[in-house]
């Protein structure tokens, strides 16, 4: 009996040891993400199901995540950093928060325009800054490009989000590269002169203001309009969107959300696998649809985005947008874009 009990004890001890070893070998990847959508969490679960690699997720604002990663240094538990603007990705790269990776799969899946030339970060979704109008106050036919927002017939009808918005900063960077400093300066001055009221703090507030006739036209990201049109933000917002028309500027400014393997990554191989999954047709489709964004290629199957029609990109790369962010912000400051 004593020997039998000892054998059972020995077997149980071996079982615990093996379980401990297996648990120690279980792969994990830490993700700091500026995105905060339940659909993202479902994608991470799918990734775990396919690879056996579990995802530890921490969500916060982009700037807070960058500062946290800086402060944590080599002690950080983040293997992947996800950010939602080209300038923020560029900033994180310049701070040394990303490590370069070599991935034939990412080179194939992510077009040159939407990735860092040194392999430090890769785009995952596309975001288009469009123009909306209330047709009762502004004719949709009078606007075809961003430059039309400077026309004098919009005096007292235009509304803008503040210059702290990285979406506006990247748009100005796009215009700087596409049209030059002089033309962009005149454009900003004229838009500021056309303002109907002080600047707004969010795209959602802008859409509501245009829909209610408080403004005639505004600049917003398409996914905000899609979110409201689909009813995601409530019935009242859905009804309001019937009062606006969305115009795809020719050409359109395209920004991205993207990710990179952190320089402090404890499991860079698993981190790279996750980014490859999110950039793949399967993962990328879900990542884009989670926020009504465009996938890296094509237009996806989102019915709300299909209503907005096709767009032609200005061709300014995400890396170039990031590199010109400081110049863009200074130009906004100099010309009274609050």
Buried (B, 14 or more C-beta within 10 A) or exposed (E): EEEEEEEEEEEEEEEEEEEEEEEEEEEBBBBBBBBBBEBBBEBBEBBBEEBEBBBEBEBBEBEEBBEBBEEBEEEBBBBBBBBBBBBBBBBBBEEEBBBEBEBEBBEEBBBEBBBBEEBBBBBBBBBBBBBBBBEEBBEBEEBEEBBBBBBEEBEEBBBBBBBEBBBBBBBBBBBBBBBEEEBBBBBBBBBBBBBBEEBBEEBBBBBBBBBEEBBBBBBBBBBBBBBBBBBEBEEEBBEBBEBBBBBBBEBBBBBBBBBBBBBBBBBBEBBBBBBBBBBBEEBBBBBBBBBBBBBBEEBBEBEBBEEBEEBEBBEBBBBBBBBBBEBBBEBBEEBEBE
